[in-house]
């Protein structure tokens, strides 16, 4: 059994990841460490999965490097200096994505294609998340805004109830409006994907990986 170190274990994503690992023994994984920011690490582990805070993510990254273990993070709002540090990593496999869902990745690619097809349209972006989400706009919304070349301050957002995450990109002209929406209905969408990416990451060489790398792997796997 491969041992998983969950950083941010008491958060919504951390709990969902632990639940999936425990309910699916066929994956060959077990949770060996549950950590929050500032806590010491006791025990062995084979991979780090981080969904915490910017500070917690940097702490977990340092721990992963010290132990030469793969590091996966989906924590958003990370400092540019830390993002650059991960991108330059050569000692361990590192994976970063503001959203670890494959469906969101392909939704983003659809939005990219739409932006290319309708250059004369006004692009708009709106996102909705649960009332406890701290960053606004979300990391996913910022990624979509980058694709649309839309300033972050032009992204509209809501924080309400227990909404897992909804992102809507609209392309508006005087003649019509095209709307693309991704709605996550359950947090397990992201947790399940994070677990499978961790399994994949443990087989990779040292370096920096993104959802693009994982998506290419999945597409090749489907074609076999």
VOPAGU-2260 file (C-alpha; in pm, 1 decimal, decimal comma):
REM VOPAGU-2260
SITE   aa  ch    i         X         Y         Z
SITE  UNK   A    0       0,0       0,0       0,0
SITE  UNK   A    1     125,2     345,0     -90,8
SITE  UNK   A    2     103,5     594,2     194,6
SITE  UNK   A    3     -62,6     931,7     140,8
SITE  UNK   A    4      16,6    1246,8     336,3
SITE  UNK   A    5    -286,7    1479,2     323,5
SITE  UNK   A    6    -202,4    1841,4     394,9
SITE  UNK   A    7    -512,8    2037,4     488,5
SITE  UNK   A    8    -672,8    1717,7     614,5
SITE  UNK   A    9    -949,3    1893,5     810,4
SITE  UNK   A   10   -1069,4    2095,3     512,4
SITE  UNK   A   11   -1355,1    1994,7     283,9
SITE  UNK   A   12   -1121,6    1860,0      15,6
SITE  UNK   A   13    -890,7    1688,1     263,0
SITE  UNK   A   14   -1182,3    1500,3     419,2
SITE  UNK   A   15   -1322,3    1404,8      78,1
SITE  UNK   A   16    -983,6    1269,4     -35,5
SITE  UNK   A   17    -944,7    1064,5     283,3
SITE  UNK   A   18   -1294,9     923,4     241,6
SITE  UNK   A   19   -1229,9     815,2    -117,3
SITE  UNK   A   20    -899,6     649,0     -27,2
SITE  UNK   A   21   -1057,7     461,7     262,6
SITE  UNK   A   22   -1357,6     346,7      58,9
SITE  UNK   A   23   -1153,4     218,9    -237,6
SITE  UNK   A   24    -886,4     -28,4    -119,8
SITE  UNK   A   25    -836,8    -144,3    -480,5
SITE  UNK   A   26    -643,8     178,7    -540,7
SITE  UNK   A   27    -365,2      48,9    -317,3
SITE  UNK   A   28    -352,9     363,8    -103,3
SITE  UNK   A   29    -379,6     443,4     265,0
SITE  UNK   A   30    -374,7     773,6     453,7
SITE  UNK   A   31     -67,3     776,1     674,9
SITE  UNK   A   32     -46,3    1144,6     773,9
SITE  UNK   A   33    -315,5    1409,5     826,2
SITE  UNK   A   34    -167,6    1752,7     875,0
SITE  UNK   A   35    -268,0    2115,4     915,2
SITE  UNK   A   36     -44,0    2418,6     869,5
SITE  UNK   A   37     223,9    2451,4    1137,2
SITE  UNK   A   38     201,1    2092,1    1258,0
SITE  UNK   A   39     494,4    1852,6    1274,5
SITE  UNK   A   40     507,3    1547,0    1049,9
SITE  UNK   A   41     532,9    1205,9    1213,2
SITE  UNK   A   42     538,1     893,2    1002,0
SITE  UNK   A   43     630,2     779,4     654,4
SITE  UNK   A   44     460,4     871,1     327,6
SITE  UNK   A   45     494,1     815,0     -47,1
SITE  UNK   A   46     312,4    1119,1    -183,4
SITE  UNK   A   47     180,6    1454,1     -58,0
SITE  UNK   A   48    -165,8    1578,7    -155,1
SITE  UNK   A   49    -217,3    1940,1     -51,7
SITE  UNK   A   50    -540,0    2137,7     -36,7
SITE  UNK   A   51    -475,1    2391,3     235,2
SITE  UNK   A   52    -359,0    2753,7     241,4
SITE  UNK   A   53     -74,6    2931,3      60,1
SITE  UNK   A   54     139,2    2905,1     374,0
SITE  UNK   A   55      41,8    2543,0     433,7
SITE  UNK   A   56     120,0    2450,7      74,0
SITE  UNK   A   57     469,4    2597,3      97,9
SITE  UNK   A   58     532,8    2410,2     423,3
SITE  UNK   A   59     415,7    2081,5     267,8
SITE  UNK   A   60     629,1    2140,5     -41,9
SITE  UNK   A   61     938,4    2183,7     175,3
SITE  UNK   A   62     855,8    1861,6     360,5
SITE  UNK   A   63     807,3    1674,2      31,4
SITE  UNK   A   64    1143,6    1798,8     -99,4
SITE  UNK   A   65    1318,7    1703,5     224,6
SITE  UNK   A   66    1185,2    1347,5     199,2
SITE  UNK   A   67    1215,1    1328,3    -181,9
SITE  UNK   A   68     846,1    1250,9    -229,7
SITE  UNK   A   69     605,1    1364,0    -506,6
SITE  UNK   A   70     401,4    1675,5    -428,6
SITE  UNK   A   71      51,6    1757,0    -560,7
SITE  UNK   A   72    -127,6    2079,5    -477,4
SITE  UNK   A   73    -460,8    2225,0    -575,1
SITE  UNK   A   74    -434,9    2514,4    -330,5
SITE  UNK   A   75    -520,5    2845,6    -494,8
SITE  UNK   A   76    -401,9    3203,7    -452,2
SITE  UNK   A   77     -37,6    3093,3    -426,8
SITE  UNK   A   78     239,1    3356,2    -436,8
SITE  UNK   A   79     413,7    3402,7    -771,7
SITE  UNK   A   80     749,8    3325,3    -612,0
SITE  UNK   A   81     623,0    2986,7    -492,8
SITE  UNK   A   82     469,4    2905,6    -832,3
SITE  UNK   A   83     805,2    2980,6    -993,8
SITE  UNK   A   84     982,3    2761,3    -736,6
SITE  UNK   A   85     755,2    2467,8    -820,1
SITE  UNK   A   86     799,9    2521,6   -1193,4
SITE  UNK   A   87    1177,3    2505,8   -1152,9
SITE  UNK   A   88    1175,2    2193,8    -932,2
SITE  UNK   A   89    1421,8    1919,9   -1033,7
SITE  UNK   A   90    1443,7    1694,6    -725,5
SITE  UNK   A   91    1087,6    1560,7    -707,4
SITE  UNK   A   92     774,6    1530,5    -926,7
SITE  UNK   A   93     548,8    1832,9    -864,7
SITE  UNK   A   94     192,2    1878,9    -984,9
SITE  UNK   A   95      -1,9    2203,8    -961,8
SITE  UNK   A   96    -348,5    2298,1   -1087,8
SITE  UNK   A   97    -597,3    2552,0    -949,6
SITE  UNK   A   98    -860,3    2293,0   -1043,5
SITE  UNK   A   99    -776,1    1920,9   -1059,0
SITE  UNK   A  100   -1090,0    1807,4   -1243,1
SITE  UNK   A  101   -1043,4    1670,9   -1595,5
SITE  UNK   A  102   -1389,8    1793,3   -1690,2
SITE  UNK   A  103   -1298,0    2147,8   -1584,2
SITE  UNK   A  104    -976,2    2119,7   -1785,8
SITE  UNK   A  105   -1167,9    2027,7   -2100,5
SITE  UNK   A  106   -1428,1    2296,9   -2022,7
SITE  UNK   A  107   -1142,7    2547,1   -2015,4
SITE  UNK   A  108   -1025,5    2421,5   -2354,7
SITE  UNK   A  109   -1379,2    2465,8   -2492,4
SITE  UNK   A  110   -1380,2    2823,7   -2365,3
SITE  UNK   A  111   -1041,5    2879,0   -2530,9
SITE  UNK   A  112   -1175,2    2751,9   -2864,2
SITE  UNK   A  113   -1488,8    2965,7   -2835,4
SITE  UNK   A  114   -1277,7    3274,6   -2769,9
SITE  UNK   A  115   -1083,4    3203,8   -3090,2
SITE  UNK   A  116   -1398,9    3142,6   -3293,4
SITE  UNK   A  117   -1582,5    3455,2   -3178,1
SITE  UNK   A  118   -1317,2    3729,3   -3148,0
SITE  UNK   A  119   -1568,6    4008,5   -3208,1
SITE  UNK   A  120   -1789,9    3906,0   -2916,7
SITE  UNK   A  121   -1775,0    4053,7   -2567,7
SITE  UNK   A  122   -1647,9    3789,4   -2323,9
SITE  UNK   A  123   -1801,4    3769,2   -1977,9
SITE  UNK   A  124   -1724,0    3537,7   -1686,5
SITE  UNK   A  125   -1925,5    3462,2   -1373,8
SITE  UNK   A  126   -1853,9    3212,3   -1096,3
SITE  UNK   A  127   -2043,3    3088,8    -790,0
SITE  UNK   A  128   -1899,2    2909,4    -486,2
SITE  UNK   A  129   -1999,8    2824,8    -131,1
SITE  UNK   A  130   -2010,4    3094,9     134,3
SITE  UNK   A  131   -1691,3    2971,4     303,8
SITE  UNK   A  132   -1460,1    3006,9       4,1
SITE  UNK   A  133   -1200,3    3270,4      84,7
SITE  UNK   A  134   -1053,5    3367,9    -252,3
SITE  UNK   A  135   -1258,4    3562,5    -505,7
SITE  UNK   A  136   -1242,9    3527,0    -794,1
SITE  UNK   A  137   -1153,8    3159,2    -760,9
SITE  UNK   A  138    -837,7    3003,6    -900,2
SITE  UNK   A  139   -1041,0    2836,8   -1173,4
SITE  UNK   A  140   -1205,4    3167,6   -1263,3
SITE  UNK   A  141    -863,6    3331,7   -1288,9
SITE  UNK   A  142    -746,8    3056,2   -1523,2
SITE  UNK   A  143   -1056,1    3107,1   -1738,8
SITE  UNK   A  144   -1005,6    3484,2   -1729,2
SITE  UNK   A  145    -649,1    3434,0   -1854,9
SITE  UNK   A  146    -783,7    3225,3   -2143,7
SITE  UNK   A  147   -1033,8    3500,7   -2225,5
SITE  UNK   A  148    -774,8    3777,0   -2174,6
SITE  UNK   A  149   -1020,7    3924,9   -1927,1
SITE  UNK   A  150    -896,1    4135,5   -1631,6
SITE  UNK   A  151    -965,6    3965,9   -1298,2
SITE  UNK   A  152   -1159,7    4270,6   -1178,3
SITE  UNK   A  153   -1408,5    4210,1   -1462,1
SITE  UNK   A  154   -1494,5    3862,8   -1330,8
SITE  UNK   A  155   -1823,2    3862,4   -1140,4
SITE  UNK   A  156   -1881,0    3618,1    -856,9
SITE  UNK   A  157   -2116,2    3502,8    -582,0
SITE  UNK   A  158   -2051,8    3332,1    -247,6
SITE  UNK   A  159   -2364,3    3158,5    -128,7
SITE  UNK   A  160   -2487,0    2845,1      49,0
SITE  UNK   A  161   -2304,1    2518,8     -18,1
SITE  UNK   A  162   -2243,4    2561,1    -393,2
SITE  UNK   A  163   -1945,7    2342,7    -490,8
SITE  UNK   A  164   -1853,3    2549,4    -794,7
SITE  UNK   A  165   -2020,0    2688,4   -1107,2
SITE  UNK   A  166   -1838,2    2875,6   -1385,4
SITE  UNK   A  167   -2013,1    3041,0   -1679,2
SITE  UNK   A  168   -1841,4    3198,4   -1978,0
SITE  UNK   A  169   -2057,9    3405,4   -2211,4
SITE  UNK   A  170   -1984,7    3549,9   -2552,9
SITE  UNK   A  171   -2218,4    3836,5   -2637,4
SITE  UNK   A  172   -2284,4    4022,0   -2962,6
SITE  UNK   A  173   -2563,6    4245,6   -3089,1
SITE  UNK   A  174   -2715,5    3940,5   -3260,0
SITE  UNK   A  175   -2678,7    3652,2   -3015,5
SITE  UNK   A  176   -2527,2    3519,9   -2693,9
SITE  UNK   A  177   -2333,4    3196,0   -2649,3
SITE  UNK   A  178   -2309,8    3052,6   -2297,6
SITE  UNK   A  179   -2083,7    2773,6   -2171,7
SITE  UNK   A  180   -2128,3    2648,6   -1813,7
SITE  UNK   A  181   -1956,6    2394,3   -1593,0
SITE  UNK   A  182   -2136,2    2303,8   -1270,5
SITE  UNK   A  183   -1970,3    2080,0   -1012,6
SITE  UNK   A  184   -2241,8    1899,1    -817,5
SITE  UNK   A  185   -2022,8    1713,7    -569,4
SITE  UNK   A  186   -1679,0    1779,5    -421,5
SITE  UNK   A  187   -1589,6    1415,7    -488,7
SITE  UNK   A  188   -1542,1    1520,7    -852,8
SITE  UNK   A  189   -1221,6    1696,8    -746,9
SITE  UNK   A  190   -1120,0    1457,2    -470,2
SITE  UNK   A  191   -1140,8    1149,0    -692,3
SITE  UNK   A  192    -938,4    1323,1    -962,2
SITE  UNK   A  193    -673,7    1432,6    -708,7
SITE  UNK   A  194    -631,8    1072,2    -590,3
SITE  UNK   A  195    -584,6     943,1    -945,3
SITE  UNK   A  196    -341,6    1222,2   -1029,0
SITE  UNK   A  197    -141,5    1129,0    -718,9
SITE  UNK   A  198    -122,0     766,8    -839,7
SITE  UNK   A  199      -1,1     893,5   -1177,8
SITE  UNK   A  200     245,1    1141,1   -1024,4
SITE  UNK   A  201     420,5     870,1    -822,9
SITE  UNK   A  202     526,2     711,1   -1154,1
SITE  UNK   A  203     663,0    1031,4   -1306,2
SITE  UNK   A  204    1020,2    1156,6   -1316,0
SITE  UNK   A  205    1121,7    1470,2   -1126,9
SITE  UNK   A  206     990,3    1793,8   -1272,4
SITE  UNK   A  207     682,4    2013,7   -1295,6
SITE  UNK   A  208     346,7    1884,0   -1423,0
SITE  UNK   A  209       5,8    2040,5   -1492,0
SITE  UNK   A  210    -342,7    1929,0   -1595,9
SITE  UNK   A  211    -227,4    1946,5   -1957,9
SITE  UNK   A  212      26,9    1670,0   -1891,2
SITE  UNK   A  213    -228,0    1454,6   -1708,7
SITE  UNK   A  214    -493,1    1508,2   -1977,8
SITE  UNK   A  215    -249,0    1397,6   -2250,1
SITE  UNK   A  216    -176,5    1082,1   -2049,8
SITE  UNK   A  217    -548,7    1005,7   -2009,8
SITE  UNK   A  218    -613,7    1058,3   -2380,7
SITE  UNK   A  219    -332,1     818,2   -2472,6
SITE  UNK   A  220    -468,8     567,6   -2221,2
SITE  UNK   A  221    -815,5     586,2   -2383,2
SITE  UNK   A  222    -669,5     518,1   -2728,5
SITE  UNK   A  223    -497,6     196,0   -2622,6
